[in-house]
Amino acid sequence: MHRGTLFCFLITLLCIPLNSEDTKVYVHNTCDDWGFFAHRKLNELAVYTIPAPLNTFYKSHLEEVRERAVDPDKRRYAIKGEAVRHYIDLDHWGENAVNDLPRQQERAIWRTAIFYWIQKGDTTLVFDTTQNCIFTECERDFTQAFSTQFLTLQKGISEKSAYAWLRDVAMREHDEFEWHISADKTAEWLGTKLGNEGYLHIDDRFSKHGIIPYFFPQHYRRLVRAFEEKNISKIVRLSADLGHYIGDAHVPLHTTKNYNGQLTGQDGIHAFWESRIPELFADEEFDYVVGRASYIQSPEEFIWSVVKKSHQGVDSVLSIEKRLSQTLPQDQLYCYESRLGAVVKLPCKEYARLYHQSLDRQVEERFRECILAIGSVWYSAWTDAGQPILNESPHDKKQDEDEMKALTDKQKNQIRVHE
């Protein structure tokens, strides 16, 4: 099953019937990124890492930033191409992909794309970059693949110009996987006249395997512009979105094609790691003293470092669960709970605790690092925008103290205000 299709099952708690008896029993198969509970919690706690004076703004919008943390998951079911923004299958591109992949999205797409000219129902192969040859070596085939109307191509087309055109022209027009570039835009690049009835189709073989480290910097720049414009509603919306994408990047299973253990007979591990464990232990046991948000010099380098660290945890996420599930008695693995009027099958609390501890509390570590990362991204975007003064009603000191005390009591004194 394609990942986007799998995700579409589970915007809320969805369950798969196991029998047809009067008592309905279901398997809890939630695959929402971090789970709605965790995404909201991450955005909420990130607010308390932000230094003054920006923390006043985010505290005044705390509830909306928290609740809108799940908006990107909801959009996956309405917007084509949203799903690929939540992950990247690094292992699809080789063992050292996190270091070998181009850092620019246009270069990554170019190296795996096939270009077709389509006119009046006729399709002509223009260029196939999947042959793993550099541009100069392929240029002869590139020219010869055209019909006679393309033989007037200028010979000055270079790899650099191809990247620039893909970034500045094609990627501004494309509809995710349906890249239909108009004749006039294509002619500008190729330097030849084309019939207005045709268009260039780019078969993008890269994006379907995930683009989160490429999409994140784009969304970051949108938040910077929102701060520059002092557009309050846009700042809140984009901040919540970025918190979600940063959360996804911190999940190891969002960096592998074996994202739900479906390739190793571990179906459901996605929800086990990122939903079940936080739901059971985040409020009671996680340590949220994470420090104060700081300025990020390079959003591009930052997101790749997050993805790289997440990917390093994939093997332990899978191998430890596999070992435990084969070692423990089967009746100790899954328990039944009542949820939303149905009985659901979930990893037992003690099994989840053992998995959590055997992972050396990996889920908590990624959770903590994610909180600080979200706050740092928000703070950095505001700094890059020139630290604008936002027209918000300030909290007085007592109100801040009361808010923090309420959260501290709830989290068993594990949260503190970062001055």
For each residue, the residues with C-beta under 8 A, 3 or more apart:
1: 5 6 262
2: 5 6
3: 6 7 83 87 259
4: 7 8 76 83 84
5: 1 2 8 9
6: 1 2 3 9 10 31 260
7: 3 4 10 31 32 73 76 83 86
8: 4 5 11 76 77
9: 5 6 14 29 31
10: 6 7 13 14 29 30 31 32
11: 8 14 32 73 74 76 77
12: 36
13: 10 28 30 339 340 344
14: 9 10 11 29 30
15: 26 27 28 29 342 344
16: 26 27 29
17: 20 24 25 26
18: 25 26 27 345
19: 24 25
20: 17
21: 24 25
22:
23: 343
24: 17 19 21 342 343
25: 17 18 19 21 336 343 344 345
26: 15 16 17 18 342 343 344 345
27: 15 16 18 268 344 345
28: 13 15 271 276 339 344 345 346
29: 9 10 14 15 16 267 268 271
30: 10 13 14 35 271 275
31: 6 7 9 10 260 270 271
32: 7 10 11 35 36 39 70 73 271 275
33: 39 73 86 244 247 248 251 254 274
34: 38 39 42 247 248 251 274 275 278
35: 30 32 38 39 271 274 275 278 279
36: 12 32 39 40 70 73
37: 40 41 275 278 279 282
38: 34 35 41 42 247 274 275 278 279 282 367
39: 32 33 34 35 36 42 43 69 70 73 243 244 247
40: 36 37 43 44 66 67 69 70
41: 37 38 44 45 278 282
42: 34 38 39 45 46 69 243 247 367 370 371 374
43: 39 40 46 47 65 66 68 69 239 240 243 244 374
44: 40 41 47 62 65 66
45: 41 42 48 49 288 290 371 415
46: 42 43 49 50 243 293 371 372 374 375 378
47: 43 44 50 55 58 59 62 65 375
48: 45 55 375 404 407 415 417 418
49: 45 46 290 291 292 293 371 372 374 375 376 418
50: 46 47 54 55 58 292 293 375 378 379 418
51: 54 55 292 293 379 418 419
52: 55 56 419
53: 56 57 389
54: 50 51 57 58 378 379 382 387
55: 47 48 50 51 52 58 59
56: 52 53 59 60 392 394 395
57: 53 54 60 61 235 390 392
58: 47 50 54 55 61 62 65 239 378
59: 47 55 56 62 395 400 403
60: 56 57 392 393 395
61: 57 58 64 65 232 236
62: 44 47 58 59 65 66 403
63: 66 67
64: 61 67 68 236 240
65: 43 44 47 58 61 62 68 69 236 239 240 243
66: 40 43 44 62 63 69 240
67: 40 63 64 70 240
68: 43 64 65 71 236 237 240 241
69: 39 40 42 43 65 66 240 243 244 247
70: 32 36 39 40 67 73 74 244
71: 68 74 75 237 240 241 244
72: 75 76 82 85 86 241 244 245
73: 7 11 32 33 36 39 70 76 244
74: 11 70 71 77 78
75: 71 72 78 79 82
76: 4 7 8 11 72 73 79 82 83 86
77: 8 11 74
78: 74 75 82
79: 75 76 82
80: 175 176 177
81: 84 85 175 176 177 207
82: 72 75 76 78 79 85 86
83: 3 4 7 76 86
84: 4 81 87 176 207 208 209 210 211 215
85: 72 81 82 211 212 215 245
86: 7 33 72 76 82 83 210 212 245 248 254
87: 3 84 210 212 248 254 255 259
88: 209 210 211 212 213 254 255 307
89: 92 93 209 210 255 256 257 259
90: 93 97 98 101 255 256 307 311
91: 94 95 97 255 256 257 258 314
92: 89 97 209 257
93: 89 90 97 100 101 209
94: 91 97 100
95: 91
96: 99 100
97: 90 91 92 93 94 100 101
98: 90 101 304 307 308 311
99: 96
100: 93 94 96 97
101: 90 93 97 98 108
102: 105 107 108 111
103: 107 300 304
104: 107 108 163 167 214
105: 102 108 109 167 171 211 214 215
106: 109 110 163 166 167 171
107: 102 103 104 110 111 163
108: 101 102 104 105 111 112 206 214
109: 105 106 112 113 166 171 202 204 206 207
110: 106 107 113 129 162 163 166
111: 102 107 108 129 130 132 206
112: 108 109 129 130 204 205 206
113: 109 110 129 130 202 203 204 205 206
114: 125 127 128 129 130 202 203 205
115: 125 126 127 128 129 200 201 202 203
116: 123 124 125 126 200 201 202 203
117: 123 124 126 146 150 186 194 198 199 200 201
118: 121 122 123 124 198 199 200 201
119: 122 124 195 197 198 199
120: 197 198
121: 118
122: 118 119
123: 116 117 118 201
124: 116 117 118 119 145 146 147
125: 114 115 116 128 145
126: 115 116 117 142 145 146 150 200
127: 114 115 138 141 142 145
128: 114 115 125 131 141
129: 110 111 112 113 114 115 138
130: 111 112 113 114 205
131: 128 138
132: 111
133: 137 138
134: 137 138 159
135: 138 139 158 159 162
136: 139 159
137: 133 134
138: 127 129 131 133 134 135 141 142
139: 135 136 142 143 157
140: 143 144
141: 127 128 138 144 145
142: 126 127 138 139 145 157
143: 139 140 146 150 151 153
144: 140 141
145: 124 125 126 127 141 142
146: 117 124 126 143 149 150 151 153
147: 124 150
148: 151
149: 146 152 192 194 195
150: 117 126 143 146 147 153 190 192
151: 143 146 148
152: 149 192 193
153: 143 146 150 157 190 191 192
154: 157 190 191 192
155:
156: 161 191
157: 139 142 153 154 161 162 189 190 191
158: 135 161 162
159: 134 135 136 162 163
160: 163 164
161: 156 157 158 164 165 189
162: 110 135 157 158 159 165 166 189
163: 104 106 107 110 159 160 166 167
164: 160 161 167 168
165: 161 162 168 169 170 188 189
166: 106 109 110 162 163 169 170 171
167: 104 105 106 163 164 170 171
168: 164 165 171 172
169: 165 166 172 173 181 185 188 189
170: 165 166 167 173 174 179 181 185 200 202
171: 105 106 109 166 167 168 174
172: 168 169
173: 169 170 179 180 181 182 185
174: 170 171 178 179 180 181 202 204
175: 80 81 178 179 180
176: 80 81 84 207
177: 80 81 204 207 208
178: 174 175
179: 170 173 174 175 200 201 202 203 204
180: 173 174 175 199 200 201
181: 169 170 173 174 185 186 199 200 201 202
182: 173 185 186 199 200
183: 186 187 194 195 196 197 198 199 200
184: 187 188 194 196
185: 169 170 173 181 182 188 189 200
186: 117 181 182 183 189 190 194 199 200
187: 183 184 190 191 192 193 194
188: 165 169 184 185 191
189: 157 161 162 165 169 185 186
190: 150 153 154 157 186 187 194
191: 153 154 156 157 187 188
192: 149 150 152 153 154 187
193: 152 187
194: 117 149 183 184 186 187 190 198
195: 119 149 183 198
196: 183 184
197: 119 120 183
198: 117 118 119 120 183 194 195
199: 117 118 119 180 181 182 183 186
200: 115 116 117 118 126 170 179 180 181 182 183 185 186
201: 115 116 117 118 123 179 180 181
202: 109 113 114 115 116 170 174 179 181
203: 113 114 115 116 179
204: 109 112 113 174 177 179 207 208
205: 112 113 114 130 208
206: 108 109 111 112 113 209 211
207: 81 84 109 176 177 204 210 211
208: 84 177 204 205
209: 84 88 89 92 93 206 257
210: 84 86 87 88 89 207 254
211: 84 85 88 105 206 207 214 215
212: 85 86 87 88 215 216 245 248 249 254 303 307
213: 88 216 249 300 303 304 307
214: 104 105 108 211 217 218
215: 84 85 105 211 212 218 219 245
216: 212 213 219 220 242 245 246 249 299 303
217: 214 220 221 299 300 303
218: 214 215 221 222
219: 215 216 222 223 238 241 242 245
220: 216 217 223 224 242 299 377 381
221: 217 218 224 225
222: 218 219 225 226 238
223: 219 220 226 227 235 238 239 242 378 381
224: 220 221 227 228 381 384 385
225: 221 222 228 229 385
226: 222 223 229 231 234 235 238
227: 223 224 230 235 381 382 384 385 386 388
228: 224 225 385 386 388
229: 225 226 234
230: 227 388 390 391
231: 226 234 235
232: 61 235 236 390 391 392
233: 236 237
234: 226 229 231 237 238
235: 57 223 226 227 231 232 238 239 390
236: 61 64 65 68 232 233 239 240
237: 68 71 233 234 240 241
238: 219 222 223 226 234 235 241 242
239: 43 58 65 223 235 236 242 243 378
240: 43 64 65 66 67 68 69 71 236 237 243 244
241: 68 71 72 219 237 238 244 245
242: 216 219 220 223 238 239 245 246 374 377 378 381
243: 39 42 43 46 65 69 239 240 246 247 374 377 378
244: 33 39 43 69 70 71 72 73 240 241 247 248
245: 72 85 86 212 215 216 219 241 242 248 249
246: 216 242 243 249 250 303 306 370 373 374 377
247: 33 34 38 39 42 69 243 244 250 251 370 374
248: 33 34 86 87 212 244 245 251 254
249: 212 213 216 245 246 254 303 306 307 310
250: 246 247 306 310 366 367 369 370 373
251: 33 34 247 248 254 255 273 274 310 366
252: 255 256 273 310 311 312 313 314 317 362 366
253: 256 258 259 260 269 270 273 274 314 317
254: 33 86 87 88 210 212 248 249 251 259 310
255: 87 88 89 90 91 251 252 307 310 311 314
256: 89 90 91 252 253 259 311 314
257: 89 91 92 209 263
258: 91 253 261 262 263 264 314 318
259: 3 87 89 253 254 256 262 270
260: 6 31 253 266 267 268 269 270
261: 258 264 265 266 267 268 269 270 318 321
262: 1 258 259 266 267
263: 257 258
264: 258 261 318 322
265: 261
266: 260 261 262 269 318 321 322 325
267: 29 260 261 262
268: 27 29 260 261 271 272
269: 253 260 261 266 272 273 317 318 321
270: 31 253 259 260 261 273 274
271: 28 29 30 31 32 35 268 274 275 276
272: 268 269 275 276 277 321 347 352 355
273: 251 252 253 269 270 276 277 317 363
274: 33 34 35 38 251 253 270 271 277 278 363
275: 30 32 34 35 37 38 271 272 278 279
276: 28 271 272 273 279 280 346 347 352
277: 272 273 274 280 281 282 352 355 356 363
278: 34 35 37 38 41 274 275 281 282 286 363 367
279: 35 37 38 275 276 282
280: 276 277 284 349 352 353
281: 277 278 284 285 286 352 353 356 364
282: 37 38 41 277 278 279 285 286 364 367
283: 286 410 411
284: 280 281 412
285: 281 282 364
286: 278 281 282 283 364 367 368 414
287: 364 368 414
288: 45 368 371 411 414 415
289: 414 415 416
290: 45 49 368 369 371 372
291: 49 372 418
292: 49 50 51 375 418 419
293: 46 49 50 51 372 375 376 378 379 418
294: 376 379
295: 376 379 380 383
296: 299 302 376 377 380
297: 301 302
298: 301 302
299: 216 217 220 296 302 303 377 380
300: 103 213 217 303 304
301: 297 298 304 305
302: 296 297 298 299 305 306 373 377
303: 212 213 216 217 246 249 299 300 306 307
304: 98 103 213 300 301 307 308
305: 301 302 308 309
306: 246 249 250 302 303 309 310 373
307: 88 90 98 212 213 249 255 303 304 310 311
308: 98 304 305 311 312
309: 305 306 312 313
310: 249 250 251 252 254 255 306 307 313 314 366
311: 90 98 252 255 256 307 308 314
312: 252 308 309
313: 252 309 310 316 317 362 366
314: 91 252 253 255 256 258 310 311 317 318
315: 318 319
316: 313 319 320 359 362
317: 252 253 269 273 313 314 320 321 359 362
318: 258 261 264 266 269 314 315 321 322
319: 315 316 322 323
320: 316 317 323 324 355 358 359
321: 261 266 269 272 317 318 324 325 355
322: 264 266 318 319 325 326
323: 319 320 326 327
324: 320 321 327 328 351 354 355 358
325: 266 321 322 328 333
326: 322 323
327: 323 324
328: 324 325 332 333 351 354
329: 332 333
330: 333
331:
332: 328 329 348 350 351
333: 325 328 329 330 347 348 351
334: 345 346 347 348 351
335: 345 346 347 348 349
336: 25 343 344 345 346
337: 343 344 346
338: 341 342 343 344
339: 13 28 342 343 344
340: 13
341: 338
342: 15 24 26 338 339
343: 23 24 25 26 336 337 338 339
344: 13 15 25 26 27 28 336 337 338 339
345: 18 25 26 27 28 334 335 336
346: 28 276 334 335 336 337
347: 272 276 333 334 335 351 352 355
348: 332 333 334 335 351 352
349: 280 335 352 353
350: 332 353 354
351: 324 328 332 333 334 347 348 354 355
352: 272 276 277 280 281 347 348 349 355 356
353: 280 281 349 350 356 357
354: 324 328 350 351 357 358
355: 272 277 320 321 324 347 351 352 358 359
356: 277 281 352 353 359 361 363 364
357: 353 354 360 361
358: 320 324 354 355
359: 316 317 320 355 356 362 363
360: 357 365
361: 356 357 364 365
362: 252 313 316 317 359 365 366
363: 273 274 277 278 356 359 366 367
364: 281 282 285 286 287 356 361 367 368
365: 360 361 362 368 369
366: 250 251 252 310 313 362 363 369 370
367: 38 42 250 278 282 286 363 364 370 371
368: 286 287 288 290 364 365 371 372
369: 250 290 365 366 372 373
370: 42 246 247 250 366 367 373 374
371: 42 45 46 49 288 290 367 368 374 375
372: 46 49 290 291 293 368 369 375 376
373: 246 250 302 306 369 370 376 377
374: 42 43 46 49 242 243 246 247 370 371 377 378
375: 46 47 48 49 50 292 293 371 372 378 379
376: 49 293 294 295 296 372 373 379 380
377: 220 242 243 246 296 299 302 373 374 380 381
378: 46 50 54 58 223 239 242 243 293 374 375 381 382
379: 50 51 54 293 294 295 375 376 382 383
380: 295 296 299 376 377 383 384
381: 220 223 224 227 242 377 378 384 385
382: 54 227 378 379 385 387 388
383: 295 379 380 386 387
384: 224 227 380 381
385: 224 225 227 228 381 382 388
386: 227 228 383
387: 54 382 383
388: 227 228 230 382 385
389: 53
390: 57 230 232 235
391: 230 232
392: 56 57 60 232
393: 60
394: 56
395: 56 59 60 399 400 403
396: 399 400
397: 400 401
398: 401 402
399: 395 396 402 403
400: 59 395 396 397 403 404 417
401: 397 398 404 405 417
402: 398 399 405 406
403: 59 62 395 399 400 406 407
404: 48 400 401 407 408 415 416 417
405: 401 402 408 409
406: 402 403 409 410
407: 48 403 404 410 411 415
408: 404 405 411 413 414 415 416
409: 405 406 412 413
410: 283 406 407
411: 283 288 407 408 414 415
412: 284 409
413: 408 409
414: 286 287 288 289 408 411
415: 45 48 288 289 404 407 408 411
416: 289 404 408
417: 48 400 401 404
418: 48 49 50 51 291 292 293
419: 51 52 292
